[in-house]
Amino acid sequence: MTDGKLIVIEGSDNVGRSLHCDLLAERLGAHGIATKRIGLARSKLMGDMIKSQGGDFHIMDTRTRSLIYATDLVDQSIHDVVPMLEAGFVVIADRYTLTPEIREAVRGGDVDWIKSLYSTVPKPDVTLILHAGPRRLLNRIMLSESIGKLRKFECGTDLYPGESITTSFLNYQRVLRKKFLKSAEENDWLAIPTRDDLWAVHENIWNEVSAILGEMLLEI
């Protein structure tokens, strides 16, 4: 039994997850709630190694990648998530188990086996799916002048050989979005389009989160 809550925000790259995790943490802090942020590739054990691999992740097989990401998240669960929940924190996950599951599912990975790797991590109290069309995501990348930072694995170039990196990105993000939305429908999670006004999106997130926090929120 824990006193804290685990809030998970999932969705594709460049959909606005990190920004909305920041906004949520700030608003929770204003209501007197201590927060802890976690996410993929953030453990002390595996985080630096995953980040250093960069675009080379696509050359690994699906089981190897799955084991690496699972080790990263389980390590965070043991050292960060569980202790913080027991201390009454709200833990905000900028991606959790769903992203690695979906990434490998579209590559032919054994989804049941991958899910079993996460059997020991805490279950979220709320899972929210942020989504946007592939072209909108690509436009955001181009406007931020980050097109040169696109990684092959994140663009799905292993799935679309011979295609340009932008065409591959669009195809890959289209498939991922369908998977995320299907998961939201199957699990009754709220799917929030980020094409809307920034603060409208935030209010949708806040309404879902505040509903499960109840008396934890202090009046301001």
Protein Blocks (a to p, Z undefined) as FASTA:
>chain_A
ZZbdcdddeddehilpmmmmmmmmmmmmmnopacddddehiafklmmmmmmnmmmmmmpc
fklmmmmmmmmmmmmmmmmmmmmmmnopacddehjfkmmmmmmmmnopafklmmmmmmmp
ccdfbdcdddddfklmmmmmmmnopmmmpcfklnommmmghiafklmmmmmmmmmmmmmm
mmmmmnopacddfkbcfklmmmmmmmmmmmmnmmmpccZZ
